[in-house]
Amino acid sequence: MKIHEYQGKELFRRFGITVPRGIPAFSVDEAVKAAQTLGGPVWVVKAQIHAGGRGKGGGVKLVRSIGDVRALAQQMLGMNLVTHQTGPGGQTVRRLLIEDGADIRKELYAAMVVDRTTQRVVLMASADGGMDIEEVAAKTPERIHKVFIDPRMGLTDAQADDVARKIGIPDVMLEQARMMFEALYRLFNETDAALAEINPLIITGDGRLIALDAKLNFDPNALFRHPDIVALRDLDEEDPAEIEASKFDLSYISLDGDIGCLVNGAGLAMATMDVIKLYGGNPANFLDVGGGASAEKVTEAFKIMLRNPELKAILVNIFGGIMRCDVIAEGIIAASKAVSLKVPLVVRMKGTNEQQGRELLAQSGLPIISANNMAEAAQKVVEAAKRSRTQQVERWIDATR
């Protein structure tokens, strides 16, 4: 789960991390009032969306008058902001953060994430903060310094001081850096964060260390412990299909392909998407119905997939361990009839009551394409999607004659 920058900065303040003064705004008048409250003489107007790269996309601007704050707020609110993280579709700006300007002497980078290899929290820091940090990571990874934190000890003063020196923080500011890094580690642990990033972390002209941005992502599996963080969720920033899926305990993520995938088990779902790609197709989604998929659950899964106007075919790939294949077959039949399925459907089932499931599908009278293994299923669904695309083009040509 992601939250906005202004929300992240409130959490930063709670844990003792220094941030600029700022006020969120949801309208032009609120933006002007926020700037007047802060007092200027320089303000930063920041678009609030759940994506990085806002500066390069025109979503962060420095202004020097109340009139410019008003004009910029009018321009930004409602704009479609496109960054390298939003994709070409962009995201609509519905919220702003009006913030004090800062005297930036140097931009740095700091973040906490979980390292899967060592299974420890790692502090990453670099002297090259700012908008090009991804390029730094790709081209000069040696400039990103890492500290793997022993959970029994926590982040030690010595570790914090060492990484601070490596990224160019002067000795006179080591105490500030130590307090900030240790606070960031406490925040990461206590909120069950998946990412806690400061980019840029700045050194000001008067020798202060300030978190100029705040990016926080949280482990969805731990949100039951944090109702205060759940309350920060902005559904406008999330895919409507993913929101709907969560209501039925379906793990769903939209992708940019045209072949829908309905699978039981996250690992099998990943493998299914891989084999579709192997045979030249593109998955339209990740969808794990879990181990207890009822007919209602499968029906809702079909409805969610069919909301995608680009969908050309569906592959159902089931391994019947806990879940019986005959139960899944009944769900597939009920779902296909309930949604009046119009796209080709390929089904591969293996495991408990596999034969009974196959017989139910064969006797359903529905145009379901059966497959015996994953390779055959992937080949058939890719071919079916190609036929659907061809037929769509032919219908369009006929309609324009």
Secondary structure, 3 states (H helix, E strand, C coil): CECCHHHHHHHHHHCCCCCCCEEEECCHHHHHHHHHHHCCCCEEEEEECCCCCCCCCCCEEEECCHHHHHHHHHHHCCCEECCCCCCCCCEECCEEEEEECCCEEEEEEEEEEEECCCCEEEEEEECCCCCCHHHHHHHCHHHEEEEEECCCCCCCHHHHHHHHHHCCCCHHHHHHHHHHHHHHHHHHHHCCEEEEEEEEEEEECCCCEEECCCEEEECHHHHHHCHHHHCCCCHHHCCHHHHHHHHCCCEEEECCCCEEEEECCHHHHHHHHHHHHHCCCCECEEEECCCCCCHHHHHHHHHHHHCCCCCCEEEEEEEECCCCHHHHHHHHHHHHHHCCCCCCEEEEEEECCHHHHHHHHHHCCCCEEEECCHHHHHHHHHHHHHHHHHHHHHHHHHHHC
